[in-house]
């Protein structure tokens, strides 16, 4: 029995545009709820949300019954972290702060089994191989792993052409918030200079044959990003959805007393 098919990776290969949402509440109940909403993919965030390996594992488990594909963002591109989330069952990983091709090449090795990579061979013990029931996991897993890297700095943009030449990178995600800050526009990803850099990078990624990704909660920016070539597009975050809706509801009823 081979490793499970990765539908998200297939969609990117086919040039489809898929819509996602960030999960930062770090809770299985809210994650299960988000899995019923109809998004193509959901990011379990290990960088800025209070997640650890066990909470990531638990959210992978509840999304098993969902049609939304789980993407795990690790805190940093460390070999052992990637090994752990892959063994826990993640098939698609997102790695932040990738600034050069050397980093990208090592990340490819981190998610690939020997002799071509450095991923530890302990799959007989793992959820990824259904606890040794997926007998051919070791020889088939590499083809189903999807590696997405985040370019989100001025240095990363300067090295984007080199990063795009690295085999084994399936997609490149442009991080608007960090890029804006690095360009001197903290909190203003809509600044014209930042927008020009983002849209130019998305077009370059798309032209390379790799999938381009973005997170945008601004409809105008989202439409522009898709037009520029973005194919995996996150359009919200569970924390923001809850926070903004709660504030609007509270304000609505407070205003009735004025």
C-alpha positions as CSV (number, residue, x, y, z in Angstrom):
1,X,0.0,0.0,0.0
2,X,1.5,3.4,-1.0
3,X,1.4,6.7,0.9
4,X,-1.9,8.6,0.6
5,X,-2.4,10.8,-2.4
6,X,-1.9,14.5,-1.7
7,X,-4.8,16.4,-3.4
8,X,-3.4,19.8,-2.5
9,X,-0.1,19.1,-4.3
10,X,-2.0,17.7,-7.3
11,X,-4.2,20.9,-7.5
12,X,-1.0,23.0,-7.6
13,X,0.5,20.8,-10.3
14,X,-2.7,21.2,-12.3
15,X,-2.6,25.0,-12.0
16,X,-5.8,25.3,-10.0
17,X,-6.5,28.2,-7.7
18,X,-7.3,27.0,-4.2
19,X,-8.5,29.1,-1.3
20,X,-7.5,28.6,2.3
21,X,-7.7,30.0,5.8
22,X,-5.3,30.3,8.8
23,X,-5.9,28.4,12.0
24,X,-4.4,30.2,15.0
25,X,-6.8,29.4,17.8
26,X,-4.8,26.2,18.5
27,X,-8.0,24.2,19.4
28,X,-9.4,21.0,18.0
29,X,-13.0,22.1,18.3
30,X,-12.6,25.3,16.3
31,X,-10.4,23.5,13.8
32,X,-13.0,20.9,13.3
33,X,-15.6,23.6,12.8
34,X,-13.3,25.4,10.2
35,X,-13.0,22.0,8.4
36,X,-16.7,22.1,7.7
37,X,-16.6,25.6,6.2
38,X,-15.6,24.6,2.7
39,X,-12.0,25.9,2.4
40,X,-9.7,23.9,0.1
41,X,-6.9,24.1,2.6
42,X,-6.3,25.2,6.2
43,X,-3.0,26.2,7.8
44,X,-2.3,24.9,11.3
45,X,0.1,27.6,12.4
46,X,3.1,26.6,14.5
47,X,4.9,29.9,14.1
48,X,2.6,32.6,15.6
49,X,-0.1,30.5,17.2
50,X,0.3,28.7,20.6
51,X,0.7,25.3,19.0
52,X,3.1,22.5,19.8
53,X,3.6,19.0,18.3
54,X,0.7,17.5,20.3
55,X,-1.8,20.2,19.4
56,X,-0.7,20.0,15.7
57,X,-1.2,16.3,15.8
58,X,-4.7,16.6,17.4
59,X,-5.7,19.1,14.7
60,X,-4.4,16.8,11.9
61,X,-6.6,14.1,13.4
62,X,-9.8,16.1,13.4
63,X,-9.2,17.3,9.9
64,X,-8.9,13.7,8.7
65,X,-12.7,13.7,8.2
66,X,-12.6,17.1,6.4
67,X,-12.3,17.9,2.7
68,X,-10.0,20.8,3.7
69,X,-6.4,19.8,3.3
70,X,-4.2,20.6,6.3
71,X,-1.0,22.6,5.8
72,X,1.3,22.7,8.8
73,X,3.5,25.8,9.2
74,X,6.5,25.0,11.4
75,X,8.1,27.7,13.6
76,X,11.4,27.6,11.7
77,X,13.0,25.4,9.1
78,X,14.6,22.9,11.5
79,X,15.2,19.3,10.4
80,X,13.8,17.8,13.6
81,X,10.6,19.9,13.5
82,X,9.9,18.9,9.9
83,X,10.6,15.3,10.7
84,X,8.1,15.4,13.6
85,X,5.2,17.0,11.8
86,X,5.7,14.7,8.8
87,X,5.7,11.6,11.0
88,X,2.5,13.0,12.7
89,X,0.8,12.8,9.3
90,X,1.3,16.2,7.7
91,X,1.8,15.9,3.9
92,X,2.1,19.6,3.2
93,X,4.4,21.9,5.2
94,X,5.0,25.6,5.0
95,X,8.4,27.0,6.2
96,X,8.8,30.6,7.1
97,X,11.7,33.0,6.6
98,X,13.5,31.4,3.7
99,X,16.1,33.8,2.4
100,X,18.3,31.9,0.0
101,X,18.7,28.8,-2.2
102,X,20.9,27.0,0.3
103,X,18.2,27.1,2.9
104,X,15.7,25.9,0.3
105,X,17.9,23.0,-0.7
106,X,18.3,21.8,2.9
107,X,14.5,22.0,3.4
108,X,14.1,19.7,0.4
109,X,16.5,17.3,2.0
110,X,14.7,17.6,5.3
111,X,11.4,16.3,3.8
112,X,13.0,13.6,1.6
113,X,14.0,10.1,2.6
114,X,17.6,8.8,2.0
115,X,19.6,8.4,-0.1
116,X,18.5,11.8,-1.5
117,X,17.5,13.4,1.8
118,X,17.8,13.5,5.5
119,X,14.4,12.6,6.8
120,X,14.7,9.9,9.5
121,X,13.4,6.5,8.6
122,X,11.2,5.5,11.5
123,X,7.9,5.4,9.7
124,X,6.9,2.0,11.1
125,X,6.1,3.8,14.4
126,X,4.2,6.8,12.9
127,X,0.8,8.0,12.2
128,X,2.0,9.0,8.7
129,X,2.4,5.3,7.8
130,X,-0.7,4.3,9.7
131,X,1.5,2.7,12.3
132,X,3.2,0.3,9.8
133,X,0.1,-0.6,7.9
134,X,1.2,1.5,4.9
135,X,3.9,-1.0,3.9
136,X,5.2,1.0,0.9
137,X,5.3,4.3,2.8
138,X,9.1,4.6,2.7
139,X,9.3,4.2,-1.1
140,X,6.3,6.3,-2.0
141,X,6.0,9.1,0.6
142,X,8.4,11.6,-1.1
143,X,6.2,12.0,-4.1
144,X,3.2,13.0,-1.9
145,X,5.0,15.5,0.3
146,X,4.4,19.1,-0.7
147,X,7.0,21.7,0.4
148,X,6.0,25.3,0.5
149,X,8.6,28.0,1.4
150,X,7.9,31.6,2.6
151,X,9.9,34.4,1.1
152,X,9.2,37.4,3.2
153,X,12.2,39.7,3.4
154,X,14.1,42.1,1.1
155,X,17.0,39.6,1.1
156,X,14.6,36.8,0.2
157,X,13.2,38.7,-2.8
158,X,16.7,39.5,-4.0
159,X,17.4,35.8,-4.0
160,X,14.0,34.7,-5.4
161,X,15.4,33.7,-8.8
162,X,17.9,31.3,-7.2
163,X,15.3,29.9,-4.8
164,X,13.0,29.2,-7.8
165,X,15.7,27.0,-9.4
166,X,15.7,24.5,-6.4
167,X,14.1,21.2,-7.4
168,X,11.7,19.8,-4.9
169,X,10.1,23.2,-3.9
170,X,6.4,22.9,-4.8
171,X,5.4,26.5,-4.0
172,X,6.6,29.8,-2.8
173,X,4.5,31.9,-0.5
174,X,5.1,35.7,-0.2
175,X,4.6,36.9,3.4
176,X,3.1,40.4,3.1
177,X,3.4,41.5,6.8
178,X,7.0,40.6,7.3
179,X,8.0,41.9,3.9
180,X,6.2,45.2,4.6
181,X,8.1,45.6,7.9
182,X,11.4,44.8,6.3
183,X,10.7,47.4,3.6
184,X,10.1,50.0,6.3
185,X,6.3,49.9,6.1
186,X,5.3,48.1,9.3
187,X,1.6,47.3,9.4
188,X,1.1,48.6,5.9
189,X,1.2,45.8,3.3
190,X,-1.0,47.9,1.1
191,X,1.8,50.5,0.6
192,X,2.3,50.9,-3.2
193,X,6.0,49.9,-2.9
194,X,5.1,46.8,-1.0
195,X,2.3,45.9,-3.4
196,X,4.6,46.3,-6.4
197,X,7.1,44.0,-4.7
198,X,4.5,41.4,-3.9
199,X,2.8,41.3,-7.3
200,X,6.1,41.2,-9.1
201,X,7.3,38.3,-7.0
202,X,4.0,36.4,-7.5
203,X,4.3,36.8,-11.3
204,X,7.9,35.6,-11.2
205,X,7.0,32.5,-9.1
206,X,4.1,31.7,-11.4
207,X,6.2,32.1,-14.5
208,X,8.8,29.7,-13.0
209,X,6.3,26.8,-13.0
210,X,6.1,26.7,-9.2
211,X,2.9,27.6,-7.3
212,X,2.7,31.1,-5.9
213,X,0.9,31.7,-2.6
214,X,-0.3,34.7,-0.5
215,X,-2.4,35.6,2.6
216,X,-4.7,38.6,2.1
217,X,-7.7,39.8,4.0
218,X,-8.2,42.7,1.6
219,X,-10.4,41.9,-1.3
220,X,-8.7,44.3,-3.7
221,X,-5.3,42.9,-2.9
222,X,-6.6,39.3,-3.1
223,X,-8.0,39.9,-6.6
224,X,-4.7,41.6,-7.7
225,X,-2.7,38.7,-6.3
226,X,-4.7,36.1,-8.2
227,X,-4.4,38.2,-11.4
228,X,-0.6,38.3,-10.8
229,X,-0.4,34.5,-10.5
230,X,-1.2,33.5,-7.0
231,X,-2.6,29.9,-6.9
232,X,-2.8,29.0,-3.2
233,X,-4.6,31.9,-1.6
234,X,-5.4,32.3,2.0
235,X,-8.2,34.8,2.6
236,X,-8.6,34.9,6.3
237,X,-7.7,33.6,9.8
238,X,-9.9,32.0,12.4
239,X,-8.8,34.5,15.1
240,X,-9.7,37.5,12.9
241,X,-13.0,36.0,11.9
242,X,-14.0,35.5,15.5
243,X,-12.5,38.8,16.8
244,X,-14.0,41.0,14.1
245,X,-17.4,39.3,14.2
246,X,-17.5,39.5,18.0
247,X,-16.6,43.2,18.0
248,X,-19.2,44.0,15.4
249,X,-21.9,42.1,17.3
250,X,-21.0,43.8,20.6
251,X,-20.9,47.2,19.0
252,X,-24.2,46.7,17.2
253,X,-26.0,46.2,20.5
254,X,-24.1,48.7,22.5
255,X,-25.1,51.3,19.9
256,X,-28.8,50.6,20.4
257,X,-28.5,52.2,23.9
258,X,-27.0,55.5,22.6
